Amino acid sequence: MLSQLQFIGPDIRSGAVIAMQTFGDFLGFNPHTHILATDGCFYGNKGMFRVAPPLELKKLEAIFQLKYACQEHIEMSGFVAHELSALSVPLE
């Protein structure tokens, strides 16, 4: 996606609003975030907006399946949470 937006110029900016929440239903402790993000980028001096190309859902699905399969395997292997958080799955 980024490679398709590079022709706009070096001064492109995305937008997002992120809210952290520490409780869930019935006020039980459940830390999580809510995120609203732009589906493109702002560019230029006048705040022009360029819509990003649509996501390829099959590729996105494969990334999530791999991430959760790896996470399950790691948890079953006996790693603790801080060791799991140090691992990352590349999104390419």
C-alpha positions in Angstrom: 0.0 0.0 0.0 2.7 2.5 1.0 4.5 1.9 -2.3 1.4 2.9 -4.2 1.1 6.2 -2.1 4.8 7.3 -2.5 4.1 9.1 -5.8 2.1 11.7 -3.7 5.3 13.0 -2.1 7.4 12.7 1.0 4.9 14.7 3.2 2.1 12.3 3.6 0.3 11.8 7.0 -2.1 9.2 8.2 -4.8 9.9 10.8 -6.0 7.9 13.8 -7.8 8.3 17.2 -6.9 5.7 19.8 -8.7 5.3 23.2 -7.4 2.9 25.8 -10.0 1.3 28.0 -9.3 -0.8 31.1 -12.7 -2.3 31.8 -15.2 -4.5 30.0 -18.7 -5.8 30.8 -19.7 -5.5 34.4 -16.7 -3.3 35.1 -14.3 -6.3 35.1 -10.7 -5.6 34.3 -10.2 -6.0 30.6 -7.6 -3.7 29.1 -8.0 -3.1 25.4 -8.0 -0.3 22.8 -10.5 1.2 20.4 -9.0 2.6 17.2 -10.5 4.7 14.4 -8.0 5.1 11.5 -8.2 6.8 8.1 -8.3 4.6 5.1 -5.7 6.6 3.3 -3.5 9.6 3.9 -3.5 13.4 3.9 -1.0 15.3 1.7 -0.2 18.8 0.5 -0.7 22.2 2.1 -4.5 22.2 1.7 -5.2 18.9 3.5 -6.0 16.8 0.4 -6.9 13.2 1.1 -6.0 10.1 -1.0 -7.9 6.9 -0.4 -5.8 3.8 0.0 -6.3 0.9 -2.3 -8.6 -1.9 -0.9 -7.0 -4.5 1.3 -6.5 -8.0 -0.1 -8.6 -9.9 2.4 -7.0 -13.3 1.6 -3.5 -12.0 2.5 -4.8 -10.3 5.6 -6.6 -13.6 6.6 -3.4 -15.5 6.1 -1.4 -13.1 8.4 -4.0 -13.4 11.2 -4.1 -17.2 10.9 -0.3 -17.4 11.1 -0.2 -15.1 14.1 -2.7 -17.0 16.1 -1.3 -20.4 15.1 2.1 -19.3 16.3 0.7 -17.8 19.5 -1.2 -21.1 20.3 2.0 -23.1 19.7 4.1 -20.8 21.9 1.6 -20.9 24.7 1.3 -24.7 24.6 5.2 -24.9 24.7 5.2 -23.3 28.1 6.5 -19.8 27.4 5.2 -17.1 29.7 3.5 -13.9 28.7 6.5 -11.6 28.7 8.5 -14.0 26.4 5.5 -14.1 24.1 5.3 -10.3 23.9 8.9 -10.1 22.8 8.1 -12.2 19.7 6.7 -10.7 16.5 5.3 -12.0 13.2 6.4 -10.0 10.1 3.4 -8.6 8.2 4.9 -9.1 4.7 
